[in-house]
Amino acid sequence: MSLANNEEKAPVVAAVTDEQSGQPEVVHENQLGSVSQFCMKVQVGDIAVDAVVDSAEEVSIISDRIYEAMKQPPPRLHDVKLLMTRRDASMPSFVVGPVDLKIGNCWYREHLHVAPTDVDMQLGFDILMNTGRAIINMVEATIIFDGPVT
């Protein structure tokens, strides 16, 4: 399967200053999302999404918006805190499952994390390595997922 380039939006930065109080400038930066250039079609329950292939992500994540849009969302199992790469940064999340996933022509039943992200799905190392035994060819921009994905 060829992997489509995923155009990410530049981080949103808003500066706020209070000239009268002499307080330093405060900058809020929103960088939640992936810098991966690859995405693939995945069916999550009854919803087709563009999943960002993110081999650096330990767990696979779906957006809270995707979860809420599902006709029959899987049960919430427990709450977790996802640790991010920035020091002391974390994101609230919860685990749901089992979730039926269709990748290529194959169906899988997995537990997924749900988090407030702008990316519909991040396909993480847990599914890429353990479930799909994926082979990612960066040069040719292709992926073999539990056999060729068509």
PyMOL CGO cylinders between C-alpha atoms (Angstrom):
from pymol import cmd
from pymol.cgo import CYLINDER

trace = [
    CYLINDER, 0.00, 0.00, 0.00, 1.33, 3.42, -0.85, 0.3, 1, 1, 1, 1, 1, 1,
    CYLINDER, 1.33, 3.42, -0.85, 1.28, 5.84, 2.02, 0.3, 1, 1, 1, 1, 1, 1,
    CYLINDER, 1.28, 5.84, 2.02, -0.12, 9.28, 1.35, 0.3, 1, 1, 1, 1, 1, 1,
    CYLINDER, -0.12, 9.28, 1.35, 1.68, 12.36, 2.59, 0.3, 1, 1, 1, 1, 1, 1,
    CYLINDER, 1.68, 12.36, 2.59, -0.07, 13.83, 5.60, 0.3, 1, 1, 1, 1, 1, 1,
    CYLINDER, -0.07, 13.83, 5.60, 0.05, 17.62, 5.50, 0.3, 1, 1, 1, 1, 1, 1,
    CYLINDER, 0.05, 17.62, 5.50, 0.28, 18.85, 9.08, 0.3, 1, 1, 1, 1, 1, 1,
    CYLINDER, 0.28, 18.85, 9.08, -0.69, 22.34, 10.03, 0.3, 1, 1, 1, 1, 1, 1,
    CYLINDER, -0.69, 22.34, 10.03, 2.00, 24.53, 11.53, 0.3, 1, 1, 1, 1, 1, 1,
    CYLINDER, 2.00, 24.53, 11.53, 1.78, 24.91, 15.31, 0.3, 1, 1, 1, 1, 1, 1,
    CYLINDER, 1.78, 24.91, 15.31, -0.63, 27.61, 16.45, 0.3, 1, 1, 1, 1, 1, 1,
    CYLINDER, -0.63, 27.61, 16.45, 1.15, 30.32, 18.42, 0.3, 1, 1, 1, 1, 1, 1,
    CYLINDER, 1.15, 30.32, 18.42, -0.64, 33.23, 20.10, 0.3, 1, 1, 1, 1, 1, 1,
    CYLINDER, -0.64, 33.23, 20.10, 1.24, 35.95, 21.95, 0.3, 1, 1, 1, 1, 1, 1,
    CYLINDER, 1.24, 35.95, 21.95, -0.38, 37.95, 24.74, 0.3, 1, 1, 1, 1, 1, 1,
    CYLINDER, -0.38, 37.95, 24.74, 1.25, 40.94, 26.36, 0.3, 1, 1, 1, 1, 1, 1,
    CYLINDER, 1.25, 40.94, 26.36, 0.18, 43.30, 29.06, 0.3, 1, 1, 1, 1, 1, 1,
    CYLINDER, 0.18, 43.30, 29.06, 2.18, 46.46, 28.47, 0.3, 1, 1, 1, 1, 1, 1,
    CYLINDER, 2.18, 46.46, 28.47, 0.65, 48.32, 31.44, 0.3, 1, 1, 1, 1, 1, 1,
    CYLINDER, 0.65, 48.32, 31.44, 1.60, 45.72, 34.04, 0.3, 1, 1, 1, 1, 1, 1,
    CYLINDER, 1.60, 45.72, 34.04, 5.08, 45.16, 32.69, 0.3, 1, 1, 1, 1, 1, 1,
    CYLINDER, 5.08, 45.16, 32.69, 4.54, 41.40, 32.80, 0.3, 1, 1, 1, 1, 1, 1,
    CYLINDER, 4.54, 41.40, 32.80, 6.57, 39.29, 30.40, 0.3, 1, 1, 1, 1, 1, 1,
    CYLINDER, 6.57, 39.29, 30.40, 5.04, 38.11, 27.15, 0.3, 1, 1, 1, 1, 1, 1,
    CYLINDER, 5.04, 38.11, 27.15, 3.15, 34.81, 27.42, 0.3, 1, 1, 1, 1, 1, 1,
    CYLINDER, 3.15, 34.81, 27.42, 3.22, 32.49, 24.44, 0.3, 1, 1, 1, 1, 1, 1,
    CYLINDER, 3.22, 32.49, 24.44, 0.81, 29.56, 24.13, 0.3, 1, 1, 1, 1, 1, 1,
    CYLINDER, 0.81, 29.56, 24.13, 1.92, 26.89, 21.71, 0.3, 1, 1, 1, 1, 1, 1,
    CYLINDER, 1.92, 26.89, 21.71, -0.25, 24.03, 20.47, 0.3, 1, 1, 1, 1, 1, 1,
    CYLINDER, -0.25, 24.03, 20.47, 1.84, 21.21, 19.06, 0.3, 1, 1, 1, 1, 1, 1,
    CYLINDER, 1.84, 21.21, 19.06, -0.38, 18.18, 19.68, 0.3, 1, 1, 1, 1, 1, 1,
    CYLINDER, -0.38, 18.18, 19.68, -0.22, 16.06, 16.58, 0.3, 1, 1, 1, 1, 1, 1,
    CYLINDER, -0.22, 16.06, 16.58, 2.29, 14.08, 14.62, 0.3, 1, 1, 1, 1, 1, 1,
    CYLINDER, 2.29, 14.08, 14.62, 5.03, 15.13, 12.26, 0.3, 1, 1, 1, 1, 1, 1,
    CYLINDER, 5.03, 15.13, 12.26, 4.77, 11.84, 10.38, 0.3, 1, 1, 1, 1, 1, 1,
    CYLINDER, 4.77, 11.84, 10.38, 4.51, 12.19, 6.64, 0.3, 1, 1, 1, 1, 1, 1,
    CYLINDER, 4.51, 12.19, 6.64, 2.65, 8.90, 6.19, 0.3, 1, 1, 1, 1, 1, 1,
    CYLINDER, 2.65, 8.90, 6.19, -0.97, 7.96, 6.67, 0.3, 1, 1, 1, 1, 1, 1,
    CYLINDER, -0.97, 7.96, 6.67, -3.18, 5.06, 5.66, 0.3, 1, 1, 1, 1, 1, 1,
    CYLINDER, -3.18, 5.06, 5.66, -6.88, 4.25, 5.59, 0.3, 1, 1, 1, 1, 1, 1,
    CYLINDER, -6.88, 4.25, 5.59, -8.15, 2.35, 8.64, 0.3, 1, 1, 1, 1, 1, 1,
    CYLINDER, -8.15, 2.35, 8.64, -11.72, 1.53, 9.54, 0.3, 1, 1, 1, 1, 1, 1,
    CYLINDER, -11.72, 1.53, 9.54, -12.33, 2.07, 13.25, 0.3, 1, 1, 1, 1, 1, 1,
    CYLINDER, -12.33, 2.07, 13.25, -15.63, 0.39, 14.07, 0.3, 1, 1, 1, 1, 1, 1,
    CYLINDER, -15.63, 0.39, 14.07, -18.04, 2.00, 11.61, 0.3, 1, 1, 1, 1, 1, 1,
    CYLINDER, -18.04, 2.00, 11.61, -15.84, 5.02, 10.75, 0.3, 1, 1, 1, 1, 1, 1,
    CYLINDER, -15.84, 5.02, 10.75, -13.14, 5.23, 8.06, 0.3, 1, 1, 1, 1, 1, 1,
    CYLINDER, -13.14, 5.23, 8.06, -10.20, 7.40, 9.11, 0.3, 1, 1, 1, 1, 1, 1,
    CYLINDER, -10.20, 7.40, 9.11, -6.81, 8.47, 7.84, 0.3, 1, 1, 1, 1, 1, 1,
    CYLINDER, -6.81, 8.47, 7.84, -4.45, 6.99, 10.41, 0.3, 1, 1, 1, 1, 1, 1,
    CYLINDER, -4.45, 6.99, 10.41, -1.05, 8.60, 10.84, 0.3, 1, 1, 1, 1, 1, 1,
    CYLINDER, -1.05, 8.60, 10.84, 1.64, 5.92, 10.90, 0.3, 1, 1, 1, 1, 1, 1,
    CYLINDER, 1.64, 5.92, 10.90, 3.69, 6.80, 13.99, 0.3, 1, 1, 1, 1, 1, 1,
    CYLINDER, 3.69, 6.80, 13.99, 6.22, 4.12, 14.91, 0.3, 1, 1, 1, 1, 1, 1,
    CYLINDER, 6.22, 4.12, 14.91, 7.52, 6.29, 17.76, 0.3, 1, 1, 1, 1, 1, 1,
    CYLINDER, 7.52, 6.29, 17.76, 4.10, 6.19, 19.46, 0.3, 1, 1, 1, 1, 1, 1,
    CYLINDER, 4.10, 6.19, 19.46, 4.00, 3.32, 21.99, 0.3, 1, 1, 1, 1, 1, 1,
    CYLINDER, 4.00, 3.32, 21.99, 0.21, 2.98, 21.85, 0.3, 1, 1, 1, 1, 1, 1,
    CYLINDER, 0.21, 2.98, 21.85, -2.38, 3.60, 19.16, 0.3, 1, 1, 1, 1, 1, 1,
    CYLINDER, -2.38, 3.60, 19.16, -4.71, 6.55, 19.76, 0.3, 1, 1, 1, 1, 1, 1,
    CYLINDER, -4.71, 6.55, 19.76, -8.01, 7.66, 18.28, 0.3, 1, 1, 1, 1, 1, 1,
    CYLINDER, -8.01, 7.66, 18.28, -9.38, 11.15, 18.65, 0.3, 1, 1, 1, 1, 1, 1,
    CYLINDER, -9.38, 11.15, 18.65, -12.14, 11.72, 21.17, 0.3, 1, 1, 1, 1, 1, 1,
    CYLINDER, -12.14, 11.72, 21.17, -14.19, 13.10, 18.25, 0.3, 1, 1, 1, 1, 1, 1,
    CYLINDER, -14.19, 13.10, 18.25, -13.93, 9.81, 16.38, 0.3, 1, 1, 1, 1, 1, 1,
    CYLINDER, -13.93, 9.81, 16.38, -14.90, 7.88, 19.51, 0.3, 1, 1, 1, 1, 1, 1,
    CYLINDER, -14.90, 7.88, 19.51, -17.94, 10.10, 20.12, 0.3, 1, 1, 1, 1, 1, 1,
    CYLINDER, -17.94, 10.10, 20.12, -19.03, 9.77, 16.45, 0.3, 1, 1, 1, 1, 1, 1,
    CYLINDER, -19.03, 9.77, 16.45, -19.10, 5.96, 16.55, 0.3, 1, 1, 1, 1, 1, 1,
    CYLINDER, -19.10, 5.96, 16.55, -22.62, 4.48, 16.33, 0.3, 1, 1, 1, 1, 1, 1,
    CYLINDER, -22.62, 4.48, 16.33, -21.79, 1.91, 19.01, 0.3, 1, 1, 1, 1, 1, 1,
    CYLINDER, -21.79, 1.91, 19.01, -18.66, 3.08, 20.82, 0.3, 1, 1, 1, 1, 1, 1,
    CYLINDER, -18.66, 3.08, 20.82, -16.82, 0.32, 22.68, 0.3, 1, 1, 1, 1, 1, 1,
    CYLINDER, -16.82, 0.32, 22.68, -16.90, 0.41, 26.47, 0.3, 1, 1, 1, 1, 1, 1,
    CYLINDER, -16.90, 0.41, 26.47, -14.55, 2.64, 28.42, 0.3, 1, 1, 1, 1, 1, 1,
    CYLINDER, -14.55, 2.64, 28.42, -12.19, 0.38, 30.39, 0.3, 1, 1, 1, 1, 1, 1,
    CYLINDER, -12.19, 0.38, 30.39, -10.03, 2.74, 32.44, 0.3, 1, 1, 1, 1, 1, 1,
    CYLINDER, -10.03, 2.74, 32.44, -8.45, 6.21, 32.57, 0.3, 1, 1, 1, 1, 1, 1,
    CYLINDER, -8.45, 6.21, 32.57, -4.77, 6.78, 31.81, 0.3, 1, 1, 1, 1, 1, 1,
    CYLINDER, -4.77, 6.78, 31.81, -2.36, 9.67, 31.53, 0.3, 1, 1, 1, 1, 1, 1,
    CYLINDER, -2.36, 9.67, 31.53, -0.35, 9.67, 28.29, 0.3, 1, 1, 1, 1, 1, 1,
    CYLINDER, -0.35, 9.67, 28.29, 3.16, 10.99, 28.78, 0.3, 1, 1, 1, 1, 1, 1,
    CYLINDER, 3.16, 10.99, 28.78, 4.47, 13.10, 25.94, 0.3, 1, 1, 1, 1, 1, 1,
    CYLINDER, 4.47, 13.10, 25.94, 8.01, 13.71, 24.75, 0.3, 1, 1, 1, 1, 1, 1,
    CYLINDER, 8.01, 13.71, 24.75, 8.21, 17.20, 26.24, 0.3, 1, 1, 1, 1, 1, 1,
    CYLINDER, 8.21, 17.20, 26.24, 9.39, 17.13, 29.83, 0.3, 1, 1, 1, 1, 1, 1,
    CYLINDER, 9.39, 17.13, 29.83, 6.54, 17.04, 32.35, 0.3, 1, 1, 1, 1, 1, 1,
    CYLINDER, 6.54, 17.04, 32.35, 3.94, 17.05, 29.55, 0.3, 1, 1, 1, 1, 1, 1,
    CYLINDER, 3.94, 17.05, 29.55, 0.98, 14.70, 29.62, 0.3, 1, 1, 1, 1, 1, 1,
    CYLINDER, 0.98, 14.70, 29.62, -2.46, 14.30, 28.11, 0.3, 1, 1, 1, 1, 1, 1,
    CYLINDER, -2.46, 14.30, 28.11, -5.61, 12.80, 29.64, 0.3, 1, 1, 1, 1, 1, 1,
    CYLINDER, -5.61, 12.80, 29.64, -6.77, 9.62, 27.95, 0.3, 1, 1, 1, 1, 1, 1,
    CYLINDER, -6.77, 9.62, 27.95, -8.84, 6.51, 28.47, 0.3, 1, 1, 1, 1, 1, 1,
    CYLINDER, -8.84, 6.51, 28.47, -8.69, 3.00, 27.08, 0.3, 1, 1, 1, 1, 1, 1,
    CYLINDER, -8.69, 3.00, 27.08, -11.62, 1.45, 25.20, 0.3, 1, 1, 1, 1, 1, 1,
    CYLINDER, -11.62, 1.45, 25.20, -12.19, -1.92, 23.72, 0.3, 1, 1, 1, 1, 1, 1,
    CYLINDER, -12.19, -1.92, 23.72, -12.34, -4.15, 22.09, 0.3, 1, 1, 1, 1, 1, 1,
    CYLINDER, -12.34, -4.15, 22.09, -12.46, -2.07, 18.89, 0.3, 1, 1, 1, 1, 1, 1,
    CYLINDER, -12.46, -2.07, 18.89, -12.85, -3.66, 15.46, 0.3, 1, 1, 1, 1, 1, 1,
    CYLINDER, -12.85, -3.66, 15.46, -10.19, -2.30, 13.08, 0.3, 1, 1, 1, 1, 1, 1,
    CYLINDER, -10.19, -2.30, 13.08, -9.99, -2.98, 9.35, 0.3, 1, 1, 1, 1, 1, 1,
    CYLINDER, -9.99, -2.98, 9.35, -6.56, -2.45, 7.86, 0.3, 1, 1, 1, 1, 1, 1,
    CYLINDER, -6.56, -2.45, 7.86, -6.34, -3.46, 4.21, 0.3, 1, 1, 1, 1, 1, 1,
    CYLINDER, -6.34, -3.46, 4.21, -8.48, -6.58, 3.90, 0.3, 1, 1, 1, 1, 1, 1,
    CYLINDER, -8.48, -6.58, 3.90, -7.90, -7.83, 7.45, 0.3, 1, 1, 1, 1, 1, 1,
    CYLINDER, -7.90, -7.83, 7.45, -9.95, -7.24, 10.61, 0.3, 1, 1, 1, 1, 1, 1,
    CYLINDER, -9.95, -7.24, 10.61, -8.40, -6.95, 14.07, 0.3, 1, 1, 1, 1, 1, 1,
    CYLINDER, -8.40, -6.95, 14.07, -9.86, -6.53, 17.58, 0.3, 1, 1, 1, 1, 1, 1,
    CYLINDER, -9.86, -6.53, 17.58, -7.77, -4.21, 19.70, 0.3, 1, 1, 1, 1, 1, 1,
    CYLINDER, -7.77, -4.21, 19.70, -7.88, -1.90, 22.70, 0.3, 1, 1, 1, 1, 1, 1,
    CYLINDER, -7.88, -1.90, 22.70, -7.25, 1.74, 21.82, 0.3, 1, 1, 1, 1, 1, 1,
    CYLINDER, -7.25, 1.74, 21.82, -6.50, 4.92, 23.72, 0.3, 1, 1, 1, 1, 1, 1,
    CYLINDER, -6.50, 4.92, 23.72, -8.87, 7.85, 23.24, 0.3, 1, 1, 1, 1, 1, 1,
    CYLINDER, -8.87, 7.85, 23.24, -7.42, 11.34, 23.62, 0.3, 1, 1, 1, 1, 1, 1,
    CYLINDER, -7.42, 11.34, 23.62, -8.19, 14.96, 22.67, 0.3, 1, 1, 1, 1, 1, 1,
    CYLINDER, -8.19, 14.96, 22.67, -6.10, 15.16, 19.50, 0.3, 1, 1, 1, 1, 1, 1,
    CYLINDER, -6.10, 15.16, 19.50, -6.63, 16.84, 16.12, 0.3, 1, 1, 1, 1, 1, 1,
    CYLINDER, -6.63, 16.84, 16.12, -5.40, 13.69, 14.35, 0.3, 1, 1, 1, 1, 1, 1,
    CYLINDER, -5.40, 13.69, 14.35, -8.17, 11.11, 13.76, 0.3, 1, 1, 1, 1, 1, 1,
    CYLINDER, -8.17, 11.11, 13.76, -5.89, 8.17, 14.58, 0.3, 1, 1, 1, 1, 1, 1,
    CYLINDER, -5.89, 8.17, 14.58, -2.26, 7.58, 15.39, 0.3, 1, 1, 1, 1, 1, 1,
    CYLINDER, -2.26, 7.58, 15.39, -1.29, 4.04, 14.46, 0.3, 1, 1, 1, 1, 1, 1,
    CYLINDER, -1.29, 4.04, 14.46, 1.33, 3.24, 17.07, 0.3, 1, 1, 1, 1, 1, 1,
    CYLINDER, 1.33, 3.24, 17.07, 4.02, 0.68, 17.69, 0.3, 1, 1, 1, 1, 1, 1,
    CYLINDER, 4.02, 0.68, 17.69, 1.62, -1.61, 19.57, 0.3, 1, 1, 1, 1, 1, 1,
    CYLINDER, 1.62, -1.61, 19.57, -0.43, -2.34, 16.44, 0.3, 1, 1, 1, 1, 1, 1,
    CYLINDER, -0.43, -2.34, 16.44, 2.33, -1.84, 13.87, 0.3, 1, 1, 1, 1, 1, 1,
    CYLINDER, 2.33, -1.84, 13.87, 4.67, -4.34, 15.54, 0.3, 1, 1, 1, 1, 1, 1,
    CYLINDER, 4.67, -4.34, 15.54, 2.57, -6.74, 17.59, 0.3, 1, 1, 1, 1, 1, 1,
    CYLINDER, 2.57, -6.74, 17.59, -0.67, -7.02, 15.63, 0.3, 1, 1, 1, 1, 1, 1,
    CYLINDER, -0.67, -7.02, 15.63, 0.28, -6.23, 12.06, 0.3, 1, 1, 1, 1, 1, 1,
    CYLINDER, 0.28, -6.23, 12.06, 3.92, -7.21, 11.96, 0.3, 1, 1, 1, 1, 1, 1,
    CYLINDER, 3.92, -7.21, 11.96, 4.31, -4.16, 9.70, 0.3, 1, 1, 1, 1, 1, 1,
    CYLINDER, 4.31, -4.16, 9.70, 7.24, -3.55, 7.40, 0.3, 1, 1, 1, 1, 1, 1,
    CYLINDER, 7.24, -3.55, 7.40, 7.63, 0.12, 6.54, 0.3, 1, 1, 1, 1, 1, 1,
    CYLINDER, 7.63, 0.12, 6.54, 9.75, 0.98, 3.50, 0.3, 1, 1, 1, 1, 1, 1,
    CYLINDER, 9.75, 0.98, 3.50, 10.53, 4.68, 3.84, 0.3, 1, 1, 1, 1, 1, 1,
    CYLINDER, 10.53, 4.68, 3.84, 12.37, 4.90, 0.50, 0.3, 1, 1, 1, 1, 1, 1,
    CYLINDER, 12.37, 4.90, 0.50, 9.45, 3.55, -1.53, 0.3, 1, 1, 1, 1, 1, 1,
    CYLINDER, 9.45, 3.55, -1.53, 6.79, 4.98, 0.83, 0.3, 1, 1, 1, 1, 1, 1,
    CYLINDER, 6.79, 4.98, 0.83, 5.08, 1.60, 1.20, 0.3, 1, 1, 1, 1, 1, 1,
    CYLINDER, 5.08, 1.60, 1.20, 3.93, -0.56, 4.08, 0.3, 1, 1, 1, 1, 1, 1,
    CYLINDER, 3.93, -0.56, 4.08, 3.33, -4.29, 4.34, 0.3, 1, 1, 1, 1, 1, 1,
    CYLINDER, 3.33, -4.29, 4.34, 0.88, -4.98, 7.14, 0.3, 1, 1, 1, 1, 1, 1,
    CYLINDER, 0.88, -4.98, 7.14, 0.35, -8.63, 8.04, 0.3, 1, 1, 1, 1, 1, 1,
    CYLINDER, 0.35, -8.63, 8.04, 0.89, -9.33, 4.35, 0.3, 1, 1, 1, 1, 1, 1,
    CYLINDER, 0.89, -9.33, 4.35, 0.48, -6.84, 1.49, 0.3, 1, 1, 1, 1, 1, 1,
    CYLINDER, 0.48, -6.84, 1.49, -2.26, -4.27, 2.10, 0.3, 1, 1, 1, 1, 1, 1,
    CYLINDER, -2.26, -4.27, 2.10, -4.37, -3.59, -1.00, 0.3, 1, 1, 1, 1, 1, 1,
]
cmd.load_cgo(trace, "trace")
